[in-house]
Amino acid sequence: QVQLAESGGGLVQAGGSLRLSCAASGSGFRIIDMGWNRQAPGKERVLVATIRTGGSTVYADSVKGRFTISRDYTKNTVYLQMNSLKPEDTAVYYCYAGLYSGLTYVGRSWGQGTQVTVSS
């Protein structure tokens, strides 16, 4: 199994920045992509950003131009640099890794979540 350890969440004023980190550990699986979702109170969990092997990225429209996802393949770590934060970015952020075993996609491993709170 693969475990994901998140860090970097916290409280920040509107317009500020945070960087989230998520380190994957374990063995027996190939990580095909990594990324971040978020869930605000009373709302569904939605995609924030994802990055695939090879470097291609996808962002939610709400964060384009403000957030940047990156990946350190040596450290098996994905980052989310969040700039120009807005109160509507307040949510629990969950990192994930898409896993393959051989030729079989076995699903996503999820972190426990880290709280990001943006004050007005």
C-alpha positions as CSV (number, residue, x, y, z in Angstrom):
1,Q,0.0,0.0,0.0
2,V,1.0,3.6,-0.5
3,Q,0.5,6.1,2.3
4,L,0.3,9.9,1.8
5,A,1.5,12.4,4.4
6,E,0.2,16.0,4.0
7,S,1.5,19.2,5.4
8,G,1.4,23.0,4.9
9,G,-2.2,23.9,5.7
10,G,-3.1,26.7,8.0
11,L,-4.7,30.1,8.5
12,V,-3.9,32.9,6.1
13,Q,-5.3,36.3,5.2
14,A,-6.9,36.9,1.8
15,G,-4.2,37.6,-0.8
16,G,-1.7,35.5,1.0
17,S,0.1,32.3,0.0
18,L,0.5,28.8,1.3
19,R,2.3,25.8,-0.1
20,L,0.9,22.3,0.6
21,S,3.1,19.2,0.4
22,C,2.2,15.5,0.2
23,A,4.8,12.8,0.4
24,A,4.0,9.2,-0.8
25,S,5.6,6.2,0.8
26,G,5.3,2.5,0.4
27,S,5.9,0.0,-2.3
28,G,4.3,-2.5,-4.7
29,F,2.5,0.1,-6.8
30,R,3.3,2.5,-9.6
31,I,2.1,6.1,-9.2
32,I,0.6,7.3,-12.5
33,D,-0.5,10.7,-11.3
34,M,-0.8,12.8,-8.1
35,G,-3.0,15.8,-7.3
36,W,-5.3,17.6,-4.9
37,N,-9.0,17.8,-4.3
38,R,-10.8,20.0,-1.8
39,Q,-14.1,20.0,0.1
40,A,-15.7,23.0,1.7
41,P,-18.4,22.6,4.4
42,G,-21.7,21.6,2.8
43,K,-20.2,21.1,-0.6
44,E,-19.0,18.2,-2.7
45,R,-15.3,17.3,-3.0
46,V,-13.9,18.7,-6.3
47,L,-10.7,18.6,-8.2
48,V,-8.2,21.4,-7.6
49,A,-5.2,20.2,-9.7
50,T,-3.6,17.1,-10.9
51,I,-0.2,16.3,-12.5
52,R,0.7,13.2,-14.5
53,T,3.9,11.4,-15.2
54,G,5.5,13.5,-17.9
55,G,4.4,16.7,-16.4
56,S,1.0,17.5,-17.9
57,T,-1.4,19.3,-15.5
58,V,-5.0,20.1,-15.1
59,Y,-6.5,22.8,-12.9
60,A,-10.0,23.8,-11.8
61,D,-11.1,27.0,-13.4
62,S,-11.5,28.6,-10.0
63,V,-7.7,28.3,-9.3
64,K,-6.1,28.8,-12.7
65,G,-3.5,31.5,-12.6
66,R,-3.3,31.4,-8.8
67,F,-2.3,27.8,-7.9
68,T,0.6,25.8,-9.3
69,I,1.0,22.0,-8.9
70,S,4.4,20.4,-9.1
71,R,6.0,17.0,-8.4
72,D,9.4,15.9,-7.1
73,Y,9.9,12.4,-8.6
74,T,13.0,11.7,-6.4
75,K,11.1,12.4,-3.2
76,N,7.7,11.1,-4.4
77,T,6.2,14.3,-3.3
78,V,3.5,16.6,-4.9
79,Y,3.2,20.3,-4.0
80,L,0.5,22.8,-4.4
81,Q,1.6,26.5,-4.4
82,M,-1.4,28.6,-3.6
83,N,-1.1,32.3,-4.2
84,S,-3.7,35.2,-4.1
85,L,-5.8,33.1,-1.7
86,K,-9.5,34.0,-1.4
87,P,-12.0,33.2,1.3
88,E,-13.7,30.8,-1.1
89,D,-10.6,28.7,-1.1
90,T,-11.3,27.7,2.5
91,A,-11.6,24.0,2.6
92,V,-10.1,20.7,3.6
93,Y,-7.5,19.8,0.9
94,Y,-6.8,16.1,0.2
95,C,-3.9,14.8,-1.8
96,Y,-4.1,11.6,-3.8
97,A,-2.0,9.3,-5.9
98,G,-3.4,7.2,-8.7
99,L,-2.0,3.6,-8.4
100,Y,-1.2,0.9,-10.9
101,S,-0.2,-2.7,-10.1
102,G,1.3,-4.1,-13.2
103,L,-1.2,-3.3,-16.0
104,T,-4.2,-2.9,-13.5
105,Y,-5.4,0.4,-12.2
106,V,-6.2,-0.3,-8.5
107,G,-7.6,3.2,-7.6
108,R,-6.4,6.2,-5.6
109,S,-4.7,6.5,-2.3
110,W,-5.8,9.5,-0.3
111,G,-4.2,11.6,2.4
112,Q,-6.1,12.5,5.6
113,G,-6.7,16.1,4.5
114,T,-5.2,19.4,5.7
115,Q,-7.3,22.4,6.6
116,V,-6.8,25.7,4.7
117,T,-8.6,28.7,6.1
118,V,-8.5,32.1,4.4
119,S,-9.8,35.1,6.3
120,S,-11.3,38.2,4.7
